[in-house]
Amino acid sequence: MHNGWSPFIEQAGTKYKTFQSAVDDFLTMIKKQVKDDVSRPDTLRTYNSNLNLLQQYIAEKKIKIVFALEINKRFCVNYLDWIYIERDSSPRTRNNHLGFLRLFSSFLIDKGVLNDNPTIGLKNMKLLEKRRQVFPEQIKQVIYEELITYENAFHTLCMTTYFCFIRNSELGKLKVWNINLNDSTIFLPKEISKNKKDETITIPLQFFDALKNHIGNSPADQYVFSSDQFKPGIKKMGIRKISSAWDSLRDKLELDGVYQFYGLKDTGITDLLISGVPAIKVRDQARHYDIKITEMYAPRRNGFDNVIQNANISFGK
């Protein structure tokens, strides 16, 4: 066997490539896509994690799998059962792994390793509607009072997510030059934007002074939030630094686990909608591709609504 290929006679449309060789080829493709800005580094990390778990399953169950074509429907079903039942994962996690199996199988089909996708017929588990965990006023106040006692700049970082809806992965890549205080905007170039597009965000008036003071006279090429206690600096912030700091804050305040860091973004979007800002403007600030996503954050009113009562509409004269 040389370079991952078996000397066996190939079946029509089927190449006897080793499983490990197929995995290596898949990761090589994803790494090239990341290099070409087609995929995000987070995507590579996720796929690496998926493949590591897949190989852990094979090792734990002592499955003798040599060739990639041995990935069949029975293998996929048993793997998903292992994920969901034995590892006690959520339906969402199980569905995510099914999605990866579909993707990896499609790659093997494109490479002529498989004739058919073994995940055909396997369905996602039904999920309950996701509850948006926005922070009630009393929770917001408790968090605020704790954040302002910190000597580091974690408060400003959190408010950047609440007011400007900037995501975790983007915060660590943001540089001082991306912030234009003259026109109150933050520019997210496609290289760091999750959507892979150049995007501009408005800095709300309530947050302007805090962000201005945070930046101070920092050089343009410094990170806005560095590894040095979230202050501007030259060393890039670690990917887990935010979640670690948030977990410490939540533990100290003895807050329920539903109050995640991403809830700052959800809460900011919800607060804007409740304040009367049109959904289409909130959509642009949140960088949602569809206004339906934005409207998911709007709570339903079951009682009297003063805005509806005083709406200036008519039918005829």
C-alpha positions as CSV (number, residue, x, y, z in Angstrom):
1,M,0.0,0.0,0.0
2,H,1.6,3.3,-1.0
3,N,0.4,6.9,-0.3
4,G,-2.8,5.6,1.3
5,W,-4.0,3.6,-1.8
6,S,-4.7,-0.1,-1.7
7,P,-3.3,-2.3,-4.4
8,F,-6.7,-4.1,-4.4
9,I,-8.6,-4.0,-7.7
10,E,-10.9,-1.0,-7.5
11,Q,-14.6,-1.3,-7.8
12,A,-16.4,0.9,-10.3
13,G,-16.3,4.4,-8.9
14,T,-14.7,3.3,-5.6
15,K,-11.2,4.0,-4.5
16,Y,-9.6,2.0,-1.7
17,K,-8.2,5.0,0.3
18,T,-7.3,4.4,3.9
19,F,-9.4,6.1,6.5
20,Q,-6.5,8.1,7.9
21,S,-5.4,9.2,4.4
22,A,-9.0,10.4,3.7
23,V,-9.0,12.3,7.0
24,D,-5.6,13.9,6.1
25,D,-6.9,14.9,2.7
26,F,-10.0,16.4,4.2
27,L,-8.1,18.5,6.7
28,T,-5.7,19.6,3.9
29,M,-8.6,20.9,1.9
30,I,-10.1,22.8,4.9
31,K,-6.7,24.3,5.8
32,K,-6.3,25.6,2.2
33,Q,-9.8,27.1,2.4
34,V,-8.9,28.9,5.6
35,K,-5.7,30.2,4.0
36,D,-7.8,31.5,1.0
37,D,-10.4,33.1,3.4
38,V,-13.1,30.7,2.1
39,S,-13.5,29.1,5.6
40,R,-12.9,30.5,9.1
41,P,-10.2,29.2,11.5
42,D,-13.0,28.3,13.8
43,T,-14.4,26.0,11.2
44,L,-11.1,24.1,11.0
45,R,-11.0,23.8,14.8
46,T,-14.5,22.4,14.8
47,Y,-13.8,19.9,12.1
48,N,-10.6,18.8,13.8
49,S,-12.6,18.3,17.0
50,N,-15.2,16.3,15.1
51,L,-12.6,14.0,13.6
52,N,-10.8,13.5,16.9
53,L,-14.1,12.4,18.4
54,L,-14.8,10.1,15.5
55,Q,-11.4,8.5,16.0
56,Q,-12.0,8.2,19.7
57,Y,-15.1,6.3,19.0
58,I,-13.3,3.9,16.7
59,A,-10.6,3.3,19.3
60,E,-13.0,3.0,22.3
61,K,-15.2,0.5,20.5
62,K,-12.2,-1.3,19.0
63,I,-13.6,-1.0,15.5
64,K,-11.3,-2.4,12.9
65,I,-11.6,0.2,10.2
66,V,-8.9,0.4,7.6
67,F,-10.5,1.9,4.5
68,A,-12.6,5.0,4.3
69,L,-15.2,3.1,2.3
70,E,-16.0,1.1,5.5
71,I,-17.9,4.2,6.7
72,N,-21.4,2.9,6.0
73,K,-24.9,3.6,7.3
74,R,-24.5,1.2,10.2
75,F,-21.3,2.9,11.3
76,C,-23.0,6.3,11.2
77,V,-26.0,5.2,13.2
78,N,-23.9,3.5,15.9
79,Y,-21.6,6.6,16.1
80,L,-24.5,8.9,16.5
81,D,-26.0,6.7,19.2
82,W,-22.7,6.8,21.0
83,I,-22.6,10.6,20.8
84,Y,-26.2,11.0,22.0
85,I,-26.7,8.1,24.5
86,E,-23.4,7.0,25.8
87,R,-21.9,10.5,26.0
88,D,-25.2,11.9,27.2
89,S,-25.1,14.7,24.6
90,S,-27.9,17.0,23.7
91,P,-30.1,16.5,20.6
92,R,-28.4,19.6,19.1
93,T,-24.9,18.2,19.6
94,R,-26.1,14.9,18.0
95,N,-27.5,16.8,15.0
96,N,-24.2,18.8,14.7
97,H,-22.3,15.5,14.4
98,L,-24.7,14.2,11.8
99,G,-24.1,17.4,9.8
100,F,-20.4,16.7,9.9
101,L,-20.9,13.1,8.8
102,R,-22.9,14.3,5.9
103,L,-20.2,16.8,4.9
104,F,-17.3,14.3,5.3
105,S,-19.2,11.7,3.3
106,S,-19.9,14.2,0.5
107,F,-16.2,14.9,0.4
108,L,-15.5,11.1,0.1
109,I,-18.0,10.9,-2.7
110,D,-16.4,13.8,-4.6
111,K,-13.0,12.0,-4.3
112,G,-14.4,8.8,-5.6
113,V,-14.0,6.9,-2.4
114,L,-17.7,6.3,-1.8
115,N,-20.5,5.7,-4.3
116,D,-23.3,6.7,-2.0
117,N,-23.7,8.9,1.0
118,P,-24.2,6.7,4.1
119,T,-26.1,9.4,5.9
120,I,-29.0,9.4,3.5
121,G,-32.2,8.7,5.4
122,L,-30.7,9.7,8.7
123,K,-32.7,12.6,10.1
124,N,-32.0,15.3,12.6
125,M,-33.7,15.0,16.0
126,K,-36.4,17.5,16.6
127,L,-35.3,20.4,18.8
128,L,-37.4,22.5,21.1
129,E,-37.5,26.2,20.0
130,K,-34.4,27.9,21.4
131,R,-35.1,30.3,24.2
132,R,-33.3,33.5,23.9
133,Q,-31.8,34.1,27.3
134,V,-32.0,37.8,27.6
135,F,-31.0,39.4,30.9
136,P,-33.8,40.8,33.1
137,E,-33.2,44.3,34.5
138,Q,-32.2,43.0,37.9
139,I,-29.6,40.7,36.4
140,K,-28.2,43.4,34.2
141,Q,-27.8,45.7,37.2
142,V,-26.0,43.0,39.3
143,I,-23.6,42.3,36.5
144,Y,-23.0,46.0,35.8
145,E,-22.2,46.7,39.5
146,E,-19.7,43.8,39.5
147,L,-18.0,44.8,36.2
148,I,-17.3,48.4,37.2
149,T,-15.3,47.2,40.2
150,Y,-12.8,45.4,37.9
151,E,-9.4,47.0,37.3
152,N,-9.1,45.4,33.9
153,A,-11.0,46.3,30.8
154,F,-13.5,43.4,30.8
155,H,-16.4,45.8,31.4
156,T,-15.6,47.6,28.1
157,L,-15.3,44.3,26.3
158,C,-18.7,43.2,27.6
159,M,-20.3,46.4,26.6
160,T,-18.9,46.2,23.1
161,T,-20.9,43.0,22.7
162,Y,-24.0,44.5,24.3
163,F,-24.0,47.8,22.4
164,C,-22.3,46.8,19.1
165,F,-23.1,43.1,18.9
166,I,-19.5,42.1,18.2
167,R,-19.0,38.4,18.6
168,N,-16.4,36.6,20.7
169,S,-14.3,35.5,17.8
170,E,-14.3,39.0,16.4
171,L,-13.4,40.8,19.6
172,G,-10.0,39.1,19.8
173,K,-9.1,40.3,16.3
174,L,-10.3,43.9,16.6
175,K,-7.6,46.5,16.3
176,V,-7.5,50.1,17.2
177,W,-7.5,51.3,13.6
178,N,-10.9,49.5,13.1
179,I,-12.5,52.1,15.4
180,N,-13.3,55.5,13.9
181,L,-14.3,57.9,16.7
182,N,-14.8,60.7,14.2
183,D,-17.9,59.1,12.7
184,S,-18.7,56.8,15.6
185,T,-18.2,53.6,13.8
186,I,-16.4,50.3,14.0
187,F,-15.2,48.7,10.8
188,L,-15.0,45.0,10.6
189,P,-13.0,43.9,7.6
190,K,-13.9,40.6,5.9
191,E,-10.7,39.1,7.3
192,I,-12.2,39.1,10.9
193,S,-15.9,39.4,10.3
194,K,-17.8,36.1,10.8
195,N,-19.9,36.8,7.7
196,K,-16.7,37.2,5.6
197,K,-17.8,40.7,4.4
198,D,-16.6,44.2,5.2
199,E,-19.1,45.5,7.7
200,T,-19.6,48.8,9.6
201,I,-21.2,49.1,13.1
202,T,-22.5,52.2,14.8
203,I,-21.2,53.1,18.2
204,P,-24.2,54.1,20.3
205,L,-23.9,57.5,22.1
206,Q,-24.2,55.8,25.6
207,F,-21.1,53.7,24.9
208,F,-19.0,56.2,23.0
209,D,-17.0,57.8,25.9
210,A,-16.3,54.4,27.5
211,L,-14.8,53.1,24.2
212,K,-12.9,56.3,23.6
213,N,-11.3,56.2,27.1
214,H,-10.5,52.5,26.7
215,I,-8.5,53.1,23.5
216,G,-6.9,56.3,24.7
217,N,-3.7,57.0,22.7
218,S,-3.1,53.4,21.8
219,P,-1.2,52.8,18.5
220,A,-3.5,51.9,15.5
221,D,-1.9,48.4,15.1
222,Q,-2.6,47.3,18.6
223,Y,-5.4,44.9,19.5
224,V,-8.3,46.7,21.2
225,F,-8.6,43.8,23.7
226,S,-5.3,42.1,24.2
227,S,-4.2,39.2,26.5
228,D,-3.1,41.9,29.0
229,Q,-6.2,42.1,31.1
230,F,-8.3,43.0,28.0
231,K,-6.5,46.3,27.7
232,P,-5.2,47.5,24.3
233,G,-1.9,45.8,23.5
234,I,0.3,43.9,21.1
235,K,-0.4,40.4,22.2
236,K,-3.5,38.7,20.8
237,M,-6.1,37.6,23.3
238,G,-6.5,33.8,23.7
239,I,-9.7,32.4,22.3
240,R,-10.9,31.1,25.8
241,K,-10.0,34.2,27.8
242,I,-13.4,35.7,27.5
243,S,-15.4,32.6,28.5
244,S,-13.1,32.0,31.4
245,A,-13.5,35.6,32.7
246,W,-17.3,35.4,32.2
247,D,-17.5,32.1,34.1
248,S,-15.6,33.5,37.0
249,L,-18.0,36.5,37.1
250,R,-21.0,34.3,37.0
251,D,-19.7,32.0,39.7
252,K,-18.9,34.9,42.0
253,L,-22.4,36.4,41.5
254,E,-24.0,32.9,41.8
255,L,-25.9,33.4,38.6
256,D,-27.8,30.7,36.8
257,G,-25.9,29.0,34.0
258,V,-28.5,30.3,31.4
259,Y,-26.8,33.7,31.6
260,Q,-24.0,33.1,29.1
261,F,-21.7,35.7,27.6
262,Y,-23.5,35.6,24.2
263,G,-26.6,36.7,26.2
264,L,-25.1,40.2,26.2
265,K,-25.6,40.3,22.4
266,D,-29.1,38.8,22.7
267,T,-30.0,41.3,25.4
268,G,-28.7,44.3,23.4
269,I,-30.7,43.3,20.4
270,T,-33.9,42.7,22.5
271,D,-33.5,46.1,24.3
272,L,-33.1,48.0,21.0
273,L,-36.3,46.4,19.6
274,I,-38.3,47.1,22.8
275,S,-37.0,50.7,22.8
276,G,-38.8,51.2,19.4
277,V,-35.8,51.0,17.0
278,P,-37.1,49.6,13.7
279,A,-36.2,46.0,13.2
280,I,-34.5,46.7,9.9
281,K,-32.1,49.0,11.6
282,V,-31.4,46.5,14.4
283,R,-30.9,43.9,11.6
284,D,-28.1,46.0,10.1
285,Q,-26.4,46.7,13.5
286,A,-26.6,43.0,14.4
287,R,-25.4,42.0,10.8
288,H,-28.2,39.5,10.3
289,Y,-28.6,38.4,6.7
290,D,-32.4,38.1,7.2
291,I,-34.8,40.3,9.2
292,K,-36.6,37.2,10.3
293,I,-33.5,36.4,12.5
294,T,-33.7,39.8,14.1
295,E,-37.5,39.5,14.8
296,M,-36.8,36.3,16.7
297,Y,-35.5,38.5,19.5
298,A,-38.7,40.5,19.8
299,P,-40.8,39.4,22.7
300,R,-44.5,38.9,22.1
301,R,-46.8,41.3,23.9
302,N,-50.0,39.8,25.4
303,G,-51.5,43.0,26.8
304,F,-52.1,46.7,26.0
305,D,-49.6,48.3,23.6
306,N,-49.5,52.1,23.5
307,V,-47.6,52.2,20.2
308,I,-50.3,50.3,18.5
309,Q,-53.0,52.4,20.0
310,N,-51.4,55.7,18.8
311,A,-50.2,54.5,15.5
312,N,-51.0,57.1,12.8
313,I,-52.7,54.9,10.2
314,S,-56.1,55.2,8.4
315,F,-58.3,53.5,5.8
316,G,-60.1,56.2,3.8
317,K,-60.9,59.7,4.9
